Amino acid sequence: MKEINITRHALMRYASRVYKYQIINDRTFDIWKKQNEDKVEGLEIDLKASLKEEFKEARYINTAAYEGNKKAEFYINEQLLMTYVVVGDNLVTCYAIDYGLDDEGNRSMLKVLL
């Protein structure tokens, strides 16, 4: 696996979506970061380590335009129900796969869609 850079946006989204921190935008991320400086460095280290493991199980789904990027690669980790968007060597965002169902329902729906 190639080395992937973690963008500020991806770190913010990971903190919000995986750790359930209430981070909505750049401003609230900056406030959270100042209040939790001890967590931010550890979070970035955890994210990079987790991504290496998560990407081992993630599978490439598609290349498509994404928010102004003409060529973004989409990967899905079916076990963790996570989607990753990579542009070049940069992870630009990640998000949980959630169809508004329980865990089993989300997994079933993903299987159908794949």
ZAMI-363458 format. One record per atom (N, C-alpha, C): x, y, z; residue number from 1; atom name; residue in one letter. Coordinates in steps of 0.1 Angstrom, whole numbers. Layout:
atom east: X | north: Y | up: Z | doro: NUM | pami: CA | drenkol: a
...
***
This chain:
atom east: 8 | north: -12 | up: 0 | doro: 1 | pami: N | drenkol: m
atom east: 0 | north: 0 | up: 0 | doro: 1 | pami: CA | drenkol: m
atom east: 9 | north: 12 | up: 0 | doro: 1 | pami: C | drenkol: m
atom east: 6 | north: 22 | up: -8 | doro: 2 | pami: N | drenkol: k
atom east: 13 | north: 34 | up: -9 | doro: 2 | pami: CA | drenkol: k
atom east: 11 | north: 42 | up: 4 | doro: 2 | pami: C | drenkol: k
atom east: 20 | north: 51 | up: 7 | doro: 3 | pami: N | drenkol: e
atom east: 18 | north: 60 | up: 19 | doro: 3 | pami: CA | drenkol: e
atom east: 8 | north: 70 | up: 16 | doro: 3 | pami: C | drenkol: e
atom east: -2 | north: 72 | up: 24 | doro: 4 | pami: N | drenkol: i
atom east: -12 | north: 82 | up: 22 | doro: 4 | pami: CA | drenkol: i
atom east: -11 | north: 93 | up: 32 | doro: 4 | pami: C | drenkol: i
atom east: -12 | north: 105 | up: 27 | doro: 5 | pami: N | drenkol: n
atom east: -12 | north: 117 | up: 36 | doro: 5 | pami: CA | drenkol: n
atom east: -26 | north: 119 | up: 41 | doro: 5 | pami: C | drenkol: n
atom east: -27 | north: 123 | up: 54 | doro: 6 | pami: N | drenkol: i
atom east: -40 | north: 126 | up: 60 | doro: 6 | pami: CA | drenkol: i
atom east: -42 | north: 141 | up: 60 | doro: 6 | pami: C | drenkol: i
atom east: -53 | north: 145 | up: 53 | doro: 7 | pami: N | drenkol: t
atom east: -56 | north: 159 | up: 52 | doro: 7 | pami: CA | drenkol: t
atom east: -63 | north: 163 | up: 65 | doro: 7 | pami: C | drenkol: t
atom east: -62 | north: 176 | up: 67 | doro: 8 | pami: N | drenkol: r
atom east: -69 | north: 182 | up: 79 | doro: 8 | pami: CA | drenkol: r
atom east: -84 | north: 178 | up: 79 | doro: 8 | pami: C | drenkol: r
atom east: -90 | north: 179 | up: 68 | doro: 9 | pami: N | drenkol: h
atom east: -104 | north: 176 | up: 66 | doro: 9 | pami: CA | drenkol: h
atom east: -107 | north: 161 | up: 70 | doro: 9 | pami: C | drenkol: h
atom east: -98 | north: 152 | up: 66 | doro: 10 | pami: N | drenkol: a
atom east: -100 | north: 138 | up: 69 | doro: 10 | pami: CA | drenkol: a
atom east: -98 | north: 135 | up: 84 | doro: 10 | pami: C | drenkol: a
atom east: -89 | north: 142 | up: 90 | doro: 11 | pami: N | drenkol: l
atom east: -87 | north: 141 | up: 104 | doro: 11 | pami: CA | drenkol: l
atom east: -99 | north: 146 | up: 112 | doro: 11 | pami: C | drenkol: l
atom east: -104 | north: 157 | up: 107 | doro: 12 | pami: N | drenkol: m
atom east: -116 | north: 163 | up: 114 | doro: 12 | pami: CA | drenkol: m
atom east: -128 | north: 153 | up: 112 | doro: 12 | pami: C | drenkol: m
atom east: -130 | north: 148 | up: 100 | doro: 13 | pami: N | drenkol: r
atom east: -141 | north: 139 | up: 98 | doro: 13 | pami: CA | drenkol: r
atom east: -139 | north: 126 | up: 106 | doro: 13 | pami: C | drenkol: r
atom east: -127 | north: 121 | up: 107 | doro: 14 | pami: N | drenkol: y
atom east: -125 | north: 108 | up: 115 | doro: 14 | pami: CA | drenkol: y
atom east: -128 | north: 111 | up: 129 | doro: 14 | pami: C | drenkol: y
atom east: -123 | north: 122 | up: 135 | doro: 15 | pami: N | drenkol: a
atom east: -126 | north: 125 | up: 149 | doro: 15 | pami: CA | drenkol: a
atom east: -141 | north: 126 | up: 151 | doro: 15 | pami: C | drenkol: a
atom east: -148 | north: 132 | up: 142 | doro: 16 | pami: N | drenkol: s
atom east: -162 | north: 134 | up: 143 | doro: 16 | pami: CA | drenkol: s
atom east: -170 | north: 121 | up: 141 | doro: 16 | pami: C | drenkol: s
atom east: -167 | north: 113 | up: 131 | doro: 17 | pami: N | drenkol: r
atom east: -175 | north: 102 | up: 128 | doro: 17 | pami: CA | drenkol: r
atom east: -171 | north: 89 | up: 135 | doro: 17 | pami: C | drenkol: r
atom east: -158 | north: 87 | up: 137 | doro: 18 | pami: N | drenkol: v
atom east: -154 | north: 75 | up: 144 | doro: 18 | pami: CA | drenkol: v
atom east: -154 | north: 76 | up: 159 | doro: 18 | pami: C | drenkol: v
atom east: -149 | north: 87 | up: 164 | doro: 19 | pami: N | drenkol: y
atom east: -148 | north: 90 | up: 178 | doro: 19 | pami: CA | drenkol: y
atom east: -160 | north: 97 | up: 184 | doro: 19 | pami: C | drenkol: y
atom east: -169 | north: 101 | up: 175 | doro: 20 | pami: N | drenkol: k
atom east: -182 | north: 108 | up: 179 | doro: 20 | pami: CA | drenkol: k
atom east: -179 | north: 121 | up: 186 | doro: 20 | pami: C | drenkol: k
atom east: -168 | north: 128 | up: 183 | doro: 21 | pami: N | drenkol: y
atom east: -166 | north: 142 | up: 188 | doro: 21 | pami: CA | drenkol: y
atom east: -175 | north: 151 | up: 180 | doro: 21 | pami: C | drenkol: y
atom east: -181 | north: 161 | up: 187 | doro: 22 | pami: N | drenkol: q
atom east: -190 | north: 170 | up: 180 | doro: 22 | pami: CA | drenkol: q
atom east: -182 | north: 181 | up: 172 | doro: 22 | pami: C | drenkol: q
atom east: -177 | north: 177 | up: 161 | doro: 23 | pami: N | drenkol: i
atom east: -169 | north: 186 | up: 153 | doro: 23 | pami: CA | drenkol: i
atom east: -177 | north: 188 | up: 140 | doro: 23 | pami: C | drenkol: i
atom east: -181 | north: 200 | up: 137 | doro: 24 | pami: N | drenkol: i
atom east: -190 | north: 203 | up: 126 | doro: 24 | pami: CA | drenkol: i
atom east: -182 | north: 209 | up: 114 | doro: 24 | pami: C | drenkol: i
atom east: -173 | north: 218 | up: 117 | doro: 25 | pami: N | drenkol: n
atom east: -166 | north: 226 | up: 106 | doro: 25 | pami: CA | drenkol: n
atom east: -152 | north: 229 | up: 111 | doro: 25 | pami: C | drenkol: n
atom east: -145 | north: 237 | up: 103 | doro: 26 | pami: N | drenkol: d
atom east: -131 | north: 241 | up: 106 | doro: 26 | pami: CA | drenkol: d
atom east: -130 | north: 249 | up: 119 | doro: 26 | pami: C | drenkol: d
atom east: -139 | north: 258 | up: 121 | doro: 27 | pami: N | drenkol: r
atom east: -139 | north: 266 | up: 133 | doro: 27 | pami: CA | drenkol: r
atom east: -141 | north: 257 | up: 146 | doro: 27 | pami: C | drenkol: r
atom east: -151 | north: 248 | up: 146 | doro: 28 | pami: N | drenkol: t
atom east: -153 | north: 240 | up: 157 | doro: 28 | pami: CA | drenkol: t
atom east: -142 | north: 230 | up: 159 | doro: 28 | pami: C | drenkol: t
atom east: -135 | north: 226 | up: 148 | doro: 29 | pami: N | drenkol: f
atom east: -124 | north: 217 | up: 149 | doro: 29 | pami: CA | drenkol: f
atom east: -112 | north: 225 | up: 156 | doro: 29 | pami: C | drenkol: f
atom east: -110 | north: 237 | up: 152 | doro: 30 | pami: N | drenkol: d
atom east: -100 | north: 245 | up: 158 | doro: 30 | pami: CA | drenkol: d
atom east: -102 | north: 247 | up: 173 | doro: 30 | pami: C | drenkol: d
atom east: -115 | north: 249 | up: 177 | doro: 31 | pami: N | drenkol: i
atom east: -118 | north: 251 | up: 191 | doro: 31 | pami: CA | drenkol: i
atom east: -115 | north: 237 | up: 198 | doro: 31 | pami: C | drenkol: i
atom east: -120 | north: 226 | up: 193 | doro: 32 | pami: N | drenkol: w
atom east: -118 | north: 213 | up: 199 | doro: 32 | pami: CA | drenkol: w
atom east: -103 | north: 210 | up: 200 | doro: 32 | pami: C | drenkol: w
atom east: -96 | north: 214 | up: 189 | doro: 33 | pami: N | drenkol: k
atom east: -81 | north: 211 | up: 189 | doro: 33 | pami: CA | drenkol: k
atom east: -74 | north: 218 | up: 200 | doro: 33 | pami: C | drenkol: k
atom east: -78 | north: 231 | up: 203 | doro: 34 | pami: N | drenkol: k
atom east: -72 | north: 239 | up: 213 | doro: 34 | pami: CA | drenkol: k
atom east: -75 | north: 233 | up: 227 | doro: 34 | pami: C | drenkol: k
atom east: -87 | north: 228 | up: 229 | doro: 35 | pami: N | drenkol: q
atom east: -91 | north: 223 | up: 241 | doro: 35 | pami: CA | drenkol: q
atom east: -86 | north: 209 | up: 244 | doro: 35 | pami: C | drenkol: q
atom east: -82 | north: 202 | up: 233 | doro: 36 | pami: N | drenkol: n
atom east: -78 | north: 188 | up: 234 | doro: 36 | pami: CA | drenkol: n
atom east: -64 | north: 186 | up: 227 | doro: 36 | pami: C | drenkol: n
atom east: -55 | north: 195 | up: 229 | doro: 37 | pami: N | drenkol: e
atom east: -42 | north: 193 | up: 223 | doro: 37 | pami: CA | drenkol: e
atom east: -35 | north: 180 | up: 225 | doro: 37 | pami: C | drenkol: e
atom east: -37 | north: 175 | up: 237 | doro: 38 | pami: N | drenkol: d
atom east: -31 | north: 162 | up: 241 | doro: 38 | pami: CA | drenkol: d
atom east: -38 | north: 150 | up: 232 | doro: 38 | pami: C | drenkol: d
atom east: -50 | north: 152 | up: 229 | doro: 39 | pami: N | drenkol: k
atom east: -57 | north: 141 | up: 221 | doro: 39 | pami: CA | drenkol: k
atom east: -54 | north: 142 | up: 206 | doro: 39 | pami: C | drenkol: k
atom east: -52 | north: 154 | up: 201 | doro: 40 | pami: N | drenkol: v
atom east: -50 | north: 156 | up: 186 | doro: 40 | pami: CA | drenkol: v
atom east: -38 | north: 148 | up: 181 | doro: 40 | pami: C | drenkol: v
atom east: -27 | north: 149 | up: 187 | doro: 41 | pami: N | drenkol: e
atom east: -15 | north: 142 | up: 183 | doro: 41 | pami: CA | drenkol: e
atom east: -17 | north: 127 | up: 183 | doro: 41 | pami: C | drenkol: e
atom east: -23 | north: 123 | up: 194 | doro: 42 | pami: N | drenkol: g
atom east: -26 | north: 108 | up: 195 | doro: 42 | pami: CA | drenkol: g
atom east: -36 | north: 104 | up: 185 | doro: 42 | pami: C | drenkol: g
atom east: -46 | north: 112 | up: 182 | doro: 43 | pami: N | drenkol: l
atom east: -56 | north: 109 | up: 173 | doro: 43 | pami: CA | drenkol: l
atom east: -50 | north: 108 | up: 159 | doro: 43 | pami: C | drenkol: l
atom east: -41 | north: 117 | up: 155 | doro: 44 | pami: N | drenkol: e
atom east: -35 | north: 116 | up: 142 | doro: 44 | pami: CA | drenkol: e
atom east: -26 | north: 104 | up: 141 | doro: 44 | pami: C | drenkol: e
atom east: -19 | north: 100 | up: 151 | doro: 45 | pami: N | drenkol: i
atom east: -11 | north: 88 | up: 151 | doro: 45 | pami: CA | drenkol: i
atom east: -20 | north: 76 | up: 150 | doro: 45 | pami: C | drenkol: i
atom east: -31 | north: 76 | up: 158 | doro: 46 | pami: N | drenkol: d
atom east: -41 | north: 65 | up: 157 | doro: 46 | pami: CA | drenkol: d
atom east: -47 | north: 63 | up: 143 | doro: 46 | pami: C | drenkol: d
atom east: -51 | north: 75 | up: 137 | doro: 47 | pami: N | drenkol: l
atom east: -57 | north: 75 | up: 124 | doro: 47 | pami: CA | drenkol: l
atom east: -48 | north: 69 | up: 114 | doro: 47 | pami: C | drenkol: l
atom east: -35 | north: 73 | up: 114 | doro: 48 | pami: N | drenkol: k
atom east: -26 | north: 68 | up: 104 | doro: 48 | pami: CA | drenkol: k
atom east: -24 | north: 53 | up: 106 | doro: 48 | pami: C | drenkol: k
atom east: -23 | north: 49 | up: 118 | doro: 49 | pami: N | drenkol: a
atom east: -21 | north: 34 | up: 121 | doro: 49 | pami: CA | drenkol: a
atom east: -33 | north: 26 | up: 117 | doro: 49 | pami: C | drenkol: a
atom east: -45 | north: 32 | up: 121 | doro: 50 | pami: N | drenkol: s
atom east: -57 | north: 25 | up: 117 | doro: 50 | pami: CA | drenkol: s
atom east: -59 | north: 24 | up: 102 | doro: 50 | pami: C | drenkol: s
atom east: -56 | north: 34 | up: 95 | doro: 51 | pami: N | drenkol: l
atom east: -58 | north: 34 | up: 81 | doro: 51 | pami: CA | drenkol: l
atom east: -49 | north: 23 | up: 74 | doro: 51 | pami: C | drenkol: l
atom east: -37 | north: 21 | up: 79 | doro: 52 | pami: N | drenkol: k
atom east: -29 | north: 11 | up: 73 | doro: 52 | pami: CA | drenkol: k
atom east: -36 | north: -3 | up: 75 | doro: 52 | pami: C | drenkol: k
atom east: -42 | north: -5 | up: 86 | doro: 53 | pami: N | drenkol: e
atom east: -49 | north: -18 | up: 89 | doro: 53 | pami: CA | drenkol: e
atom east: -62 | north: -18 | up: 81 | doro: 53 | pami: C | drenkol: e
atom east: -69 | north: -7 | up: 82 | doro: 54 | pami: N | drenkol: e
atom east: -83 | north: -7 | up: 75 | doro: 54 | pami: CA | drenkol: e
atom east: -81 | north: -8 | up: 60 | doro: 54 | pami: C | drenkol: e
atom east: -71 | north: -2 | up: 54 | doro: 55 | pami: N | drenkol: f
atom east: -69 | north: -3 | up: 40 | doro: 55 | pami: CA | drenkol: f
atom east: -65 | north: -17 | up: 35 | doro: 55 | pami: C | drenkol: f
atom east: -59 | north: -25 | up: 44 | doro: 56 | pami: N | drenkol: k
atom east: -56 | north: -38 | up: 40 | doro: 56 | pami: CA | drenkol: k
atom east: -69 | north: -46 | up: 37 | doro: 56 | pami: C | drenkol: k
atom east: -80 | north: -43 | up: 43 | doro: 57 | pami: N | drenkol: e
atom east: -93 | north: -49 | up: 41 | doro: 57 | pami: CA | drenkol: e
atom east: -102 | north: -42 | up: 32 | doro: 57 | pami: C | drenkol: e
atom east: -98 | north: -29 | up: 29 | doro: 58 | pami: N | drenkol: a
atom east: -107 | north: -21 | up: 20 | doro: 58 | pami: CA | drenkol: a
atom east: -105 | north: -25 | up: 6 | doro: 58 | pami: C | drenkol: a
atom east: -116 | north: -24 | up: -1 | doro: 59 | pami: N | drenkol: r
atom east: -115 | north: -27 | up: -16 | doro: 59 | pami: CA | drenkol: r
atom east: -119 | north: -15 | up: -24 | doro: 59 | pami: C | drenkol: r
atom east: -112 | north: -14 | up: -35 | doro: 60 | pami: N | drenkol: y
atom east: -114 | north: -3 | up: -44 | doro: 60 | pami: CA | drenkol: y
atom east: -128 | north: -5 | up: -50 | doro: 60 | pami: C | drenkol: y
atom east: -136 | north: 6 | up: -51 | doro: 61 | pami: N | drenkol: i
atom east: -149 | north: 6 | up: -56 | doro: 61 | pami: CA | drenkol: i
atom east: -150 | north: 13 | up: -70 | doro: 61 | pami: C | drenkol: i
atom east: -145 | north: 25 | up: -70 | doro: 62 | pami: N | drenkol: n
atom east: -147 | north: 33 | up: -82 | doro: 62 | pami: CA | drenkol: n
atom east: -138 | north: 46 | up: -82 | doro: 62 | pami: C | drenkol: n
atom east: -136 | north: 51 | up: -94 | doro: 63 | pami: N | drenkol: t
atom east: -129 | north: 64 | up: -95 | doro: 63 | pami: CA | drenkol: t
atom east: -140 | north: 74 | up: -101 | doro: 63 | pami: C | drenkol: t
atom east: -141 | north: 85 | up: -95 | doro: 64 | pami: N | drenkol: a
atom east: -152 | north: 95 | up: -99 | doro: 64 | pami: CA | drenkol: a
atom east: -148 | north: 109 | up: -94 | doro: 64 | pami: C | drenkol: a
atom east: -155 | north: 119 | up: -99 | doro: 65 | pami: N | drenkol: a
atom east: -153 | north: 132 | up: -94 | doro: 65 | pami: CA | drenkol: a
atom east: -159 | north: 133 | up: -80 | doro: 65 | pami: C | drenkol: a
atom east: -152 | north: 141 | up: -72 | doro: 66 | pami: N | drenkol: y
atom east: -157 | north: 143 | up: -58 | doro: 66 | pami: CA | drenkol: y
atom east: -153 | north: 157 | up: -53 | doro: 66 | pami: C | drenkol: y
atom east: -164 | north: 165 | up: -51 | doro: 67 | pami: N | drenkol: e
atom east: -162 | north: 179 | up: -46 | doro: 67 | pami: CA | drenkol: e
atom east: -150 | north: 187 | up: -52 | doro: 67 | pami: C | drenkol: e
atom east: -151 | north: 188 | up: -65 | doro: 68 | pami: N | drenkol: g
atom east: -141 | north: 196 | up: -72 | doro: 68 | pami: CA | drenkol: g
atom east: -129 | north: 188 | up: -77 | doro: 68 | pami: C | drenkol: g
atom east: -127 | north: 176 | up: -72 | doro: 69 | pami: N | drenkol: n
atom east: -116 | north: 167 | up: -76 | doro: 69 | pami: CA | drenkol: n
atom east: -121 | north: 159 | up: -88 | doro: 69 | pami: C | drenkol: n
atom east: -114 | north: 160 | up: -99 | doro: 70 | pami: N | drenkol: k
atom east: -119 | north: 152 | up: -111 | doro: 70 | pami: CA | drenkol: k
atom east: -116 | north: 137 | up: -110 | doro: 70 | pami: C | drenkol: k
atom east: -106 | north: 134 | up: -102 | doro: 71 | pami: N | drenkol: k
atom east: -103 | north: 120 | up: -101 | doro: 71 | pami: CA | drenkol: k
atom east: -101 | north: 116 | up: -86 | doro: 71 | pami: C | drenkol: k
atom east: -111 | north: 111 | up: -80 | doro: 72 | pami: N | drenkol: a
atom east: -111 | north: 106 | up: -66 | doro: 72 | pami: CA | drenkol: a
atom east: -113 | north: 91 | up: -66 | doro: 72 | pami: C | drenkol: a
atom east: -106 | north: 84 | up: -58 | doro: 73 | pami: N | drenkol: e
atom east: -107 | north: 69 | up: -57 | doro: 73 | pami: CA | drenkol: e
atom east: -115 | north: 66 | up: -44 | doro: 73 | pami: C | drenkol: e
atom east: -125 | north: 57 | up: -45 | doro: 74 | pami: N | drenkol: f
atom east: -134 | north: 54 | up: -34 | doro: 74 | pami: CA | drenkol: f
atom east: -131 | north: 39 | up: -30 | doro: 74 | pami: C | drenkol: f
atom east: -129 | north: 37 | up: -17 | doro: 75 | pami: N | drenkol: y
atom east: -126 | north: 24 | up: -11 | doro: 75 | pami: CA | drenkol: y
atom east: -136 | north: 22 | up: -1 | doro: 75 | pami: C | drenkol: y
atom east: -140 | north: 9 | up: 1 | doro: 76 | pami: N | drenkol: i
atom east: -149 | north: 5 | up: 12 | doro: 76 | pami: CA | drenkol: i
atom east: -143 | north: -6 | up: 20 | doro: 76 | pami: C | drenkol: i
atom east: -144 | north: -5 | up: 33 | doro: 77 | pami: N | drenkol: n
atom east: -141 | north: -16 | up: 42 | doro: 77 | pami: CA | drenkol: n
atom east: -154 | north: -21 | up: 47 | doro: 77 | pami: C | drenkol: n
atom east: -157 | north: -33 | up: 42 | doro: 78 | pami: N | drenkol: e
atom east: -170 | north: -39 | up: 44 | doro: 78 | pami: CA | drenkol: e
atom east: -172 | north: -43 | up: 59 | doro: 78 | pami: C | drenkol: e
atom east: -161 | north: -48 | up: 65 | doro: 79 | pami: N | drenkol: q
atom east: -162 | north: -52 | up: 79 | doro: 79 | pami: CA | drenkol: q
atom east: -164 | north: -40 | up: 88 | doro: 79 | pami: C | drenkol: q
atom east: -158 | north: -29 | up: 86 | doro: 80 | pami: N | drenkol: l
atom east: -159 | north: -17 | up: 95 | doro: 80 | pami: CA | drenkol: l
atom east: -170 | north: -8 | up: 90 | doro: 80 | pami: C | drenkol: l
atom east: -176 | north: -11 | up: 78 | doro: 81 | pami: N | drenkol: l
atom east: -186 | north: -2 | up: 72 | doro: 81 | pami: CA | drenkol: l
atom east: -181 | north: 12 | up: 71 | doro: 81 | pami: C | drenkol: l
atom east: -170 | north: 14 | up: 65 | doro: 82 | pami: N | drenkol: m
atom east: -164 | north: 27 | up: 63 | doro: 82 | pami: CA | drenkol: m
atom east: -160 | north: 29 | up: 48 | doro: 82 | pami: C | drenkol: m
atom east: -162 | north: 41 | up: 44 | doro: 83 | pami: N | drenkol: t
atom east: -158 | north: 45 | up: 30 | doro: 83 | pami: CA | drenkol: t
atom east: -147 | north: 55 | up: 32 | doro: 83 | pami: C | drenkol: t
atom east: -137 | north: 54 | up: 23 | doro: 84 | pami: N | drenkol: y
atom east: -125 | north: 63 | up: 22 | doro: 84 | pami: CA | drenkol: y
atom east: -125 | north: 69 | up: 8 | doro: 84 | pami: C | drenkol: y
atom east: -122 | north: 82 | up: 8 | doro: 85 | pami: N | drenkol: v
atom east: -120 | north: 89 | up: -5 | doro: 85 | pami: CA | drenkol: v
atom east: -106 | north: 94 | up: -6 | doro: 85 | pami: C | drenkol: v
atom east: -99 | north: 90 | up: -16 | doro: 86 | pami: N | drenkol: v
atom east: -85 | north: 93 | up: -18 | doro: 86 | pami: CA | drenkol: v
atom east: -83 | north: 100 | up: -31 | doro: 86 | pami: C | drenkol: v
atom east: -76 | north: 112 | up: -30 | doro: 87 | pami: N | drenkol: v
atom east: -72 | north: 119 | up: -42 | doro: 87 | pami: CA | drenkol: v
atom east: -57 | north: 120 | up: -43 | doro: 87 | pami: C | drenkol: v
atom east: -52 | north: 114 | up: -53 | doro: 88 | pami: N | drenkol: g
atom east: -37 | north: 113 | up: -54 | doro: 88 | pami: CA | drenkol: g
atom east: -32 | north: 105 | up: -42 | doro: 88 | pami: C | drenkol: g
atom east: -23 | north: 111 | up: -34 | doro: 89 | pami: N | drenkol: d
atom east: -18 | north: 104 | up: -22 | doro: 89 | pami: CA | drenkol: d
atom east: -24 | north: 109 | up: -10 | doro: 89 | pami: C | drenkol: d
atom east: -36 | north: 116 | up: -11 | doro: 90 | pami: N | drenkol: n
atom east: -42 | north: 122 | up: 1 | doro: 90 | pami: CA | drenkol: n
atom east: -56 | north: 116 | up: 4 | doro: 90 | pami: C | drenkol: n
atom east: -57 | north: 112 | up: 16 | doro: 91 | pami: N | drenkol: l
atom east: -70 | north: 108 | up: 21 | doro: 91 | pami: CA | drenkol: l
atom east: -78 | north: 121 | up: 24 | doro: 91 | pami: C | drenkol: l
atom east: -88 | north: 124 | up: 16 | doro: 92 | pami: N | drenkol: v
atom east: -95 | north: 136 | up: 18 | doro: 92 | pami: CA | drenkol: v
atom east: -107 | north: 136 | up: 27 | doro: 92 | pami: C | drenkol: v
atom east: -113 | north: 124 | up: 29 | doro: 93 | pami: N | drenkol: t
atom east: -124 | north: 123 | up: 38 | doro: 93 | pami: CA | drenkol: t
atom east: -127 | north: 108 | up: 40 | doro: 93 | pami: C | drenkol: t
atom east: -134 | north: 105 | up: 51 | doro: 94 | pami: N | drenkol: c
atom east: -139 | north: 91 | up: 54 | doro: 94 | pami: CA | drenkol: c
atom east: -152 | north: 93 | up: 61 | doro: 94 | pami: C | drenkol: c
atom east: -160 | north: 83 | up: 59 | doro: 95 | pami: N | drenkol: y
atom east: -173 | north: 83 | up: 66 | doro: 95 | pami: CA | drenkol: y
atom east: -179 | north: 69 | up: 67 | doro: 95 | pami: C | drenkol: y
atom east: -187 | north: 68 | up: 78 | doro: 96 | pami: N | drenkol: a
atom east: -193 | north: 55 | up: 80 | doro: 96 | pami: CA | drenkol: a
atom east: -204 | north: 52 | up: 70 | doro: 96 | pami: C | drenkol: a
atom east: -206 | north: 40 | up: 67 | doro: 97 | pami: N | drenkol: i
atom east: -217 | north: 35 | up: 58 | doro: 97 | pami: CA | drenkol: i
atom east: -229 | north: 33 | up: 67 | doro: 97 | pami: C | drenkol: i
atom east: -239 | north: 42 | up: 65 | doro: 98 | pami: N | drenkol: d
atom east: -251 | north: 41 | up: 74 | doro: 98 | pami: CA | drenkol: d
atom east: -263 | north: 44 | up: 66 | doro: 98 | pami: C | drenkol: d
atom east: -272 | north: 34 | up: 64 | doro: 99 | pami: N | drenkol: y
atom east: -284 | north: 36 | up: 57 | doro: 99 | pami: CA | drenkol: y
atom east: -296 | north: 38 | up: 66 | doro: 99 | pami: C | drenkol: y
atom east: -293 | north: 42 | up: 79 | doro: 100 | pami: N | drenkol: g
atom east: -303 | north: 44 | up: 88 | doro: 100 | pami: CA | drenkol: g
atom east: -309 | north: 32 | up: 94 | doro: 100 | pami: C | drenkol: g
atom east: -301 | north: 21 | up: 93 | doro: 101 | pami: N | drenkol: l
atom east: -306 | north: 8 | up: 98 | doro: 101 | pami: CA | drenkol: l
atom east: -296 | north: 3 | up: 109 | doro: 101 | pami: C | drenkol: l
atom east: -300 | north: -8 | up: 116 | doro: 102 | pami: N | drenkol: d
atom east: -290 | north: -13 | up: 126 | doro: 102 | pami: CA | drenkol: d
atom east: -278 | north: -19 | up: 118 | doro: 102 | pami: C | drenkol: d
atom east: -268 | north: -23 | up: 126 | doro: 103 | pami: N | drenkol: d
atom east: -256 | north: -28 | up: 120 | doro: 103 | pami: CA | drenkol: d
atom east: -258 | north: -39 | up: 110 | doro: 103 | pami: C | drenkol: d
atom east: -267 | north: -49 | up: 113 | doro: 104 | pami: N | drenkol: e
atom east: -270 | north: -60 | up: 104 | doro: 104 | pami: CA | drenkol: e
atom east: -277 | north: -55 | up: 92 | doro: 104 | pami: C | drenkol: e
atom east: -286 | north: -46 | up: 93 | doro: 105 | pami: N | drenkol: g
atom east: -293 | north: -40 | up: 82 | doro: 105 | pami: CA | drenkol: g
atom east: -284 | north: -33 | up: 72 | doro: 105 | pami: C | drenkol: g
atom east: -275 | north: -25 | up: 78 | doro: 106 | pami: N | drenkol: n
atom east: -265 | north: -18 | up: 70 | doro: 106 | pami: CA | drenkol: n
atom east: -256 | north: -27 | up: 62 | doro: 106 | pami: C | drenkol: n
atom east: -252 | north: -38 | up: 68 | doro: 107 | pami: N | drenkol: r
atom east: -243 | north: -48 | up: 62 | doro: 107 | pami: CA | drenkol: r
atom east: -251 | north: -55 | up: 50 | doro: 107 | pami: C | drenkol: r
atom east: -264 | north: -58 | up: 53 | doro: 108 | pami: N | drenkol: s
atom east: -272 | north: -64 | up: 43 | doro: 108 | pami: CA | drenkol: s
atom east: -274 | north: -55 | up: 31 | doro: 108 | pami: C | drenkol: s
atom east: -277 | north: -43 | up: 34 | doro: 109 | pami: N | drenkol: m
atom east: -279 | north: -33 | up: 23 | doro: 109 | pami: CA | drenkol: m
atom east: -267 | north: -31 | up: 15 | doro: 109 | pami: C | drenkol: m
atom east: -255 | north: -30 | up: 21 | doro: 110 | pami: N | drenkol: l
atom east: -243 | north: -29 | up: 14 | doro: 110 | pami: CA | drenkol: l
atom east: -240 | north: -40 | up: 5 | doro: 110 | pami: C | drenkol: l
atom east: -243 | north: -53 | up: 10 | doro: 111 | pami: N | drenkol: k
atom east: -241 | north: -64 | up: 1 | doro: 111 | pami: CA | drenkol: k
atom east: -250 | north: -64 | up: -11 | doro: 111 | pami: C | drenkol: k
atom east: -262 | north: -59 | up: -10 | doro: 112 | pami: N | drenkol: v
atom east: -271 | north: -58 | up: -21 | doro: 112 | pami: CA | drenkol: v
atom east: -266 | north: -48 | up: -31 | doro: 112 | pami: C | drenkol: v
atom east: -261 | north: -37 | up: -26 | doro: 113 | pami: N | drenkol: l
atom east: -256 | north: -26 | up: -35 | doro: 113 | pami: CA | drenkol: l
atom east: -243 | north: -30 | up: -42 | doro: 113 | pami: C | drenkol: l
atom east: -235 | north: -38 | up: -35 | doro: 114 | pami: N | drenkol: l
atom east: -222 | north: -41 | up: -41 | doro: 114 | pami: CA | drenkol: l
atom east: -224 | north: -53 | up: -51 | doro: 114 | pami: C | drenkol: l
***
